[in-house]
Amino acid sequence: MSLKRVLTGIVRSYDGTSDRAKDPKLKTRYYNLSKEKCFEEVSSTLKKIPGYKVLHEVPSVGEITLEKKTSFGRTLDITVSVLGTNPVRSAVDMYSASRGSLGDLGANYRVILNLFSVLDKKLNKYKIDS
């Protein structure tokens, strides 16, 4: 992780993905799956990752809420959104925020990269390179 990420993390306690993200690692991921199938795959994969607790799922909206405790005792709230872009293509975005004040020293950034790496391994055959 770069020094810039750590310095940004001193004051910012959140991070998220989008189509317009400057960092290519934080770009939205696209998969050749219907929204329902993609939601099932993402949900089942996230439930198997140790250290993360699934708090809430809303299949109709395509949203999964997770919680992770850091080694420093802080709690991270993570929202994973599965959006249908067309009948056979889906997008996955994430937003992670730390509870409490001050920054996170890049913890939210690392959590998003970790979750995307797990999802990319699981859904590799459906991934669309952008």
C-alpha positions in Angstrom: 0.0 0.0 0.0 1.3 3.4 -0.9 2.3 6.2 1.5 -0.4 8.3 -0.1 -3.1 5.8 0.9 -1.9 5.8 4.5 -1.7 9.6 4.7 -5.2 9.8 3.2 -6.4 7.3 5.9 -5.2 9.5 8.7 -8.1 11.9 8.1 -10.6 9.8 6.1 -12.4 6.8 7.8 -14.2 5.5 4.7 -13.6 4.2 1.2 -15.7 2.9 -1.6 -15.7 1.7 -5.2 -17.2 3.4 -8.3 -17.0 3.6 -12.0 -15.2 6.9 -11.7 -12.6 5.9 -9.0 -9.1 7.3 -9.6 -7.5 4.2 -8.2 -8.0 1.3 -10.7 -8.2 -1.2 -7.8 -11.4 0.6 -6.6 -13.3 0.4 -9.9 -16.7 -1.3 -10.0 -16.4 -5.0 -10.9 -18.7 -6.4 -13.7 -19.8 -10.0 -14.1 -21.7 -11.9 -16.9 -24.4 -13.1 -14.5 -28.0 -12.0 -13.9 -28.5 -9.9 -10.8 -30.2 -12.7 -8.9 -27.4 -15.3 -9.7 -24.7 -12.8 -8.9 -26.3 -11.9 -5.6 -26.5 -15.6 -4.6 -22.8 -16.1 -5.5 -21.6 -13.0 -3.8 -23.7 -13.7 -0.7 -22.6 -17.3 -0.3 -18.9 -16.3 -0.8 -19.0 -13.5 1.7 -20.6 -15.8 4.4 -17.5 -18.1 4.1 -14.9 -15.5 4.7 -13.5 -15.7 8.2 -13.5 -12.5 10.3 -16.6 -11.0 8.5 -20.1 -11.2 9.9 -23.1 -10.8 7.6 -25.5 -8.6 9.4 -28.3 -8.1 6.8 -29.2 -9.1 3.3 -31.8 -7.6 1.0 -32.0 -9.7 -2.3 -34.6 -7.5 -3.9 -32.4 -4.4 -3.6 -29.1 -6.3 -4.0 -27.5 -5.2 -0.8 -25.5 -7.1 1.8 -24.2 -5.5 5.0 -21.1 -6.9 6.7 -19.2 -6.1 9.9 -15.5 -6.7 10.6 -13.6 -6.1 13.8 -10.0 -4.9 13.3 -7.0 -6.0 15.3 -7.1 -2.5 17.0 -10.7 -3.1 18.2 -12.4 -0.8 15.7 -15.5 -1.9 13.8 -15.8 -1.6 10.1 -19.3 -1.5 8.4 -19.2 -2.7 4.8 -22.0 -2.5 2.3 -21.8 -4.6 -0.8 -24.2 -3.7 -3.6 -25.1 -6.0 -6.5 -26.7 -4.1 -9.4 -28.2 -5.5 -12.6 -26.9 -3.5 -15.5 -28.8 -5.6 -18.0 -30.5 -9.0 -17.9 -27.2 -10.9 -18.2 -24.7 -8.5 -16.6 -24.2 -7.3 -13.0 -22.0 -4.8 -11.2 -20.6 -5.1 -7.7 -19.7 -2.1 -5.7 -18.5 -1.8 -2.0 -18.5 0.9 0.6 -16.6 0.5 3.9 -16.6 2.9 6.8 -15.0 2.8 10.3 -17.1 3.5 13.4 -15.7 6.3 15.6 -13.7 9.4 14.8 -10.3 10.0 13.1 -9.0 8.0 10.2 -8.5 4.3 9.6 -4.9 4.3 8.2 -6.1 2.6 5.1 -8.0 -0.3 6.8 -11.2 0.3 4.7 -9.1 0.3 1.5 -7.4 -3.0 2.4 -10.8 -4.6 3.4 -12.3 -3.7 0.0 -9.3 -5.1 -1.9 -9.4 -8.2 0.2 -13.1 -8.8 -0.5 -12.7 -8.1 -4.2 -9.8 -10.5 -4.4 -11.9 -13.3 -2.9 -14.9 -12.5 -5.2 -12.7 -12.2 -8.2 -11.3 -15.7 -7.5 -14.7 -17.2 -7.1 -16.3 -15.4 -10.0 -13.3 -15.3 -12.3 -15.0 -17.1 -15.2 -17.8 -14.5 -15.3 -15.6 -11.4 -14.8 -15.6 -8.7 -17.5 -12.4 -6.9 -17.9 -12.9 -3.2 -18.3 
